[in-house]
Structure formats: structure tokens, C-alpha cells
Amino acid sequence: MLPKNVWVLAIVQPLVMSSAPVMIFVGGLLGTHLAPDPKMATLPLAIMIVGTALFTIPAAMLMKLVGRKQGSLLGLFSAFIGALLAAYAAYVASFLWLLIGSLLMGVSLAFMQQFRFAALESLANPDDAGKAISVLMLGGIVAAFLGPEVALMAKDWVPSPHGFVGSFIGLAGLILLGMLVFTAFKNPQFKDDEIIGEARPLREIMRQPVFIVAVLAGVVGYGIMSFLMTATPVSMHEMNGHSLQDTKFVIQSHIAAMFLPSLFTAVLFKYLGLNRLLLLGSLLYGVVVIFGLMGQHVLHFWWALVILGVGWNFLFVGGTALLPSAYQPSERFKVQAANDFIVFAIQAIASLSAGWLVFAFGWNWLIIACIPVTMLMFAITLWYMRQNQKLAVATS
């Protein structure tokens, strides 16, 4: 039975993280009307991702100082203020205020990324790690559909030049509800020696093979996923002439595929083990390359993006569950911060570059660019497995 903290986090996460799909759905549409140049229409979403990357380390350090609960509440408050500022931006037709609101929502997501570590720290049995992460991941399905539905339903609540004021007010309501639920969370308890114990230098920790594999799983998982997902609408609709309905269907299927496997990831985690789960994720990314290069019809995009979502799930869950093996409790905040900074900085770069690269070189070259990265992930995971097998034999 999972502890109460995990279920509190599982309820709060989709309410607050609805800000991401809302920005994907609304940000570009509103940005088209508010931006001084239509090419800047997706800048609010990009600023949101940059905000997440920049604040991963400050978020972790703040939680170290004030605790998980107080730090997370500050992050939730940032999301609430960001949503209200975005609503104000839509009301007065201000692109600058929309960017500021997007930045604050991005900052909040840096705090929300710490939820998975808070869940792991709340477990009495470390063997429940895969199950706990899977429960949190299922919240992504709720967020993917809840956010856009609320945004569409509330779009015209308040009259404005270009609409969507109500969308962000509705989002602020979801976040406020999440803040109320989160008051039931209790800071995980640690022994004094676990909190105060001697911590190794970060450089020493980062040289460990287990740290390298865990971070690489997050980097490859998020990097390739964001790279191809961001480029897909442009490639499908703008460059290949597929309808907006088909494009929306592919993206929705992709998001569902990212989180639905969490229903059985815990079972795979238990029977395959972490390393094989990472290998399977790498192999699925290889299958994405095959479908991506087969053609650019709707079904090719659909299969590539659905398999991409499942592969991301395996890599992200596997990397997250593996990371605690790289640090002692007294080192957890700085290691988690380093992990998230690296992963989300790469995600930001991938997202920001995808649109320009697909226009400059085309979809096929984006797919080809993913091949060496996927092969690297597979090779390093295989090497790590063999090192562990040799160590097990030597100590038996």
C-alpha cells in the first residue's frame, strides 16, 4: 500500500501541471495575435520551458532549506500568479505580460518536477519505487485532457480582444484547488545522520556509472521526445499539408502514449528490472526512427509519435527510479537539482531548436539526427548492465 503522501502528490500534480498543455493549446493561438511578429507566436511556450530549466537548481536548494512542503507551496503559488498574469495579458492584449506569466508557470514546473523525488522519499519500502512513479505519471493523462478542456470551456467567460481570459482563470482555479489538497502533504522524515551526514563533492557523485546512466536516460528520453514532438505540428500541418484535426489527433495520441504505459510500467519494472526497462526504451526509440523514415503520411507520424511516447515513459521512469542509487540521503537535493538542470536544459535546447531545424533541413534529417543519440543510450545501458553482472559474480 502506497503512503498518503504519494496519493496527495498524484492528485495535485495533474491539477497544477495542466498549465503545460494549456500553454501548448492556448499559448501559440494567443501569441499569434499578441506577438509583434507571428514568428514569435510560440515564444510563451519556449519561455515556459526555459523557466523550468533555469529554476531546477534553485527549486531543489530551496526545498533543502525549508522542506518539501513549504518549497512546493511556493512553487504552486508561482503557478497561480502566473496563470492570473496570463489572464490579465489576454484581457489587455499584452504580449509582455503573457511572457511574464509563462515564465512564472515554468518556474512552478521546476518545483513540480521535485514531486517524484518527494514520493520516493515518502516510501517505507524502496521496492515500491516503480509503482509510486507510475501512479504520479498517470496524472499526466489527466493533465493532458483536463487543461485543454477547461481552457476551451472557459475561453469566453470574460470578454476580451482575442479571447482566452477565462482559460487562464480556469487554470488558476485548478491550481488553487491543488494548493488546498497539498496542505495534506507531510514532509518525509529522515534520521539526523541522513540529513546532516557527510556529503561527497558533486563531481565525485557525477562520475559514478549509475549517475551517468540515470541522467542519460532523462536527457535522451526528454531530449528526443521534445525535439520530435515540437517539430511534428510544423512538419505535419505546415510542410505536409495534413489537417489540423489529424495533427491534433497525432499529438493527443502521443501524450496519451507518454502516460498510459504507467498502468503497467510498475509490472515491467518488477519483472524486467531497471536496466532492461532502459534498454527497452532505447529500442523503442530505434523503432521511432524506422517509422519516421518510412514516410510522412498521417499514419507514419501517428506510429512514430505513439512509440516515442511509450519509449519516453520507460526511459523517464527507469532513470528516475535509478537516480537514488547514486546518492546518500544527505546528498539528495544537490544531486536531484543537478539531474533536473541537465535534463531540462537539454529539453529547452531541443524544443527551441526543433522548429528552425525542421524548416531548414526537413523531417527526415531530424529523425536521422536522433540515431546516434539513441545508439549511445543503448550502448551505455548495455555496458552498465554488464558491469553490474561482473560485480555480482565477483562478490558472490
N, C-alpha and C positions, 0 to 999 in steps of 0.2 A: 504494500500500500504506500503510495507516494505521500509525502508530508503536505500539510496545509499550504505551506509557502509556495510549493510548485503549482498548486491549483490556483492560488491567488495570482501568481505571475501569468499563468495560462489564460486567465480571464482578462487581466489588464492589458496584456501585450497586444491583442488584436484591436482593442479599443483605441489605443494610442498610436499603434503603427499603421492605422488606417490613413494617417497623414501621407504616407508614401504613395499608395495607389490613388489617393485623391489628387496629389500633385501630378502624377503621371496622367491622370484623366483630365484634370481641370487646368493644371499649370500651363501647358502648351496652348490650350484654347484661349485662355485669358491673356497669356503672354503675347499671342498674335495681335491682339487689339491694343495692348498697353505698351509693348516694346517700341522704341524709336525705330528699330529695323526688324522686319519679320524674321531675319536670320537669328535674332536673339530671343525668339519666342520660347525656346526650351531652356533658356538661362536660369529661370527659377528652379527647375528640377536639378540642373547642374550645381547651382549654389547650395541646394539642399544636401547633395551628396558630398560636396566639399566641406560643408559644415560638420557632417558626420565624421569625415576623415580627420579634420583638424582638432576635434574635441574628444577623440577617443582616449588620448592620454590624460588630459585634464579631468575627464569624467571618472576615469579609474582612480586617479590620485585623490580626487575629492571624496570618493566613496571610502578610500582608505582613511581619510581624516575624520569623516562624520558618520560613516556607516552606510550600508546598502540602502536602508530605508530612507534616511534623510537625503542622501545623494540622489536617489531615484525620484523622490518627490520634487526635487529641484528641476530634474530633467522633465518631469511631467508638466511642471509649471511653465517651463520654457516652451513646450509644445502648445500649451493652452494660449499663451501670449502670442506665439507665432501665428496660430490659427485666427485669432482676433485681428491681428495686424493685417493678415491676408484678406480678411473680410473687409477691413477698412480700405485696403488698397483697391479692392473691387468696387467699393462704394464711391470712392473719389477718383477712380481711374488713374492710380499712381503705380507705375512700374517699380519705382524705387522702394515703396512700402511693401510691394509684393516680394521683392528680393529680400528685404529685411525679415519679413515673416517666414519666408522659405528657409533662410539661414537659421532662424531660431528653431524651426521644426527639424532641421537637420541636426542641430546641436542636441535636441532631445533624443534623436535616434541613436546618438553615440552613447547616451545613458541607457537606452533600452537594450543595446547590444550586450550590456552587462547582465541582463536578466538571466541569460543561460548559465553564467558563472554563479549567480546568486542561487539558482536552482540546484546546481551541482553541490554547492556548499551546504545546502539545506538537507541533503540526503544522509540518512543514517547508514545506508548500505551503498557503497560505491558501485556495486553491480547494477544498481538501478539507473545509472547514468544515461544509458541509451534510451530507456523508457521515458525519463524526465525530459530529455531534449526533444524526443519525438512529440510529447504532449505539447511542449511550447511551440514546436514547429507547426502543429496543426492550427494554431492560432493564425498563421499566415493565410490559410484558406479563408478564414472568417474575415480577416482584414482586406483581402483581395476583392471580396464581393461586398462587404459591409460599407467600406469607404465610398466607392463609386455609386452605390445605391443611395446612400444618404446624400451625397453630393448632387445627384440628379433630382432626387425628390425635393430637396430644399433649395434648389437653384434659384427660384424666383420668389422666395419668401420676402425678400427686401428689394424693391425697385432700384435699379442701378443702370449705368450706361451700357454695360456689357454683360450683366447678369453675374451669377455665382457668389454674390454676397452671402446668401443663405447657405450655400455649400460649405463655406468655411465656418459659419455659425454652427451648422450641424456638426461639423468636425470638432469644434470647440466643446460642444455638448458631450460628444463621445469621450473626449479627453478628460473632461471634468468628472464624468462617471468613473473613468479609470482611476482617477486620483482618489475618489471616495472608496473604491474597492481596495486600493492599495494600502489604505490605512490598516488593513487586517494583516499585513505582512510583518513578520518579526525578524530582526537581524539574526543571521546564523550565529551560533555560539561556538567559540574556539577556546581551547586551553591557552593559558597565558604564554606558555613556551611556544605555542604555534603562532601566536601573534607577534611576540617580541623576539622570537628565536633569530639566531644569526642568519642573515641573508647573503647569498652569494652575489658577486657582481653580475649584472645583466649580461655582459659579454660572455661570461663563462656559461651561463644558462643557455644562451642562444647558440652556443657551439655544440650542444647536445644533439645527437641524431633525432631523438624523439621530438625536440622542439622544432627542428628543421622540417620534419615530415608533417607535423601538425600545422605549422604556419603555411607550408607549401600547399597543403590541402585547401586551406581557406583562400589563399592567393589564386590558385588555379581555378578553384570552384567559383569564386566570386568574379575573378577577372574575366574568364572566358564567357561566363553566363552574362555579365553586364555588357561585355563587348558585343556579343551577338544579339542579345535582346534589344539593346538600344538601337542597333542598326536595322533590325527586322522591319519595323514600320516604314522606315525610309525606303528600304530595298523593295518591300512588297508593294506599297502604295505609290510612291513617287517614281520609282525606277522601273517597276514591272507592271504597273497599272492595275494591280489587284484592288478590289473594292475595299472600302473602309470596314464593311461588315466582315469580310474574310480576314482582314488584318486584325480586327478586334478579336475574332474567334481564335486566331492563332496565339495572340498574346494571352488571352484568358486561359486557353488550354495550357500554355507554358506555365503560368502562375499556379494553376491547379496542380500541374505535374511537379512543381517545386515542393509542394507541401503535402499532397495526398500520400506519397510514399511513407510519410511519418506514421501512418497506420500500421505498417509492417516493418519499418526500419529497425525497431527495437528487437524484433524477432531475428532479423538478419544479423544484427549486432551481436546477439547472444550466440547464434549458431555458426556464423562465419568468423566472427572476431573483427576487431577494428581494422587490422591490416588488409584482410581480404575485402572488407567493405570499401576501403580506399582504392584497392585495385579494381574492384567492380565499377566504382565511379569513374576511374580513369578510362576503363574500357568503353563505358557508355559515351564518354566524350569522343572517343575514337569513332563510335558509330555515328555520332552527330556529324563528324567530318564527312563520312560516306554519304549520308543523306543530303548534306549541304551541297555537295559537289555533283549530285545526281541530276539536279535541275532546279528551276526556280518557279515551279508551279505551286499552287497553294498547298497541295499535299506534301511536297518536299519540305516546304517551310514548316508545316504542321508537325511532321515526324521529327525533323531536326530540333525544333523548339521543345517538343514534349520530352524527347530523350535528354535534351540539355537540362531540363528541369529536374528529371529523376537523377541524373548524374550529379547535379549540384547538391541535391539533398544528401546523397551518400557521402560526398566529399566534405560538406559542411558539418554534418552530424559526426562523421568519423573524426575530422580534425578537432572539433570542439571537445569531444569525449577523450581524445588523446592528449590534449594540451595539459591537463592537470598532472599527468605523469612527468612533466618536465620541471615542475616546481614544488617547493615546500610551501605549507600554508603561509609562512611569513613573507614569501616572495610573490604571492598570488597576484597582488594588484599591479605591480610593475610588469610582470610577465603578460598578464591579460591585456594591459594597456599597449605593450609592445606588439603583441599579436594583432590586436584590432587596428592599431595605427597602420601597420604594414598592409593588412588585408584591405582596409577601406581606402587607403591611399591608392593602392593598385586599382581598386574598383572605380575610384573617381577618375583616374587617368584613362581607364578603359572606356568609361561612359562618355567622357569629354571628347575622346579621340574617335569614337566609333562613327559618328555622323560624317565627319570630314573624310575619314578613310574610305567609307563605303562610296561616297561620291567621287573620290579621287581614283580609287582602284577597283571598285566593284565588289559584289558579294563574294565571288569565288576566292578572291585574294584574302578577304577577311577569314574565310574558312581555312585556307591554306596556312595562314599565319598562326592558327591555333594548333597545328600539328606538332611542331617541336615542343611546345609547352606541355601538351598532353603526354607526349612521349617521355618528357623529363619527369612528370609526376609519376607515371607508371614505373619508370626505371628506378627512381629513388625509393619508392614504396617497396618494390621488389627487393632492392638491396637491404632496406631496413628489416624486412621480414627474415631474410637470410642471416643477417647479423644477430637477430634475436634467437633464431634457431641454433646458431653456433654457440651462443651464450648459454642457452638452455642445456645443450649437450655437455658443455664444459663444466657446468655447475651440478649436473646430475650424478 
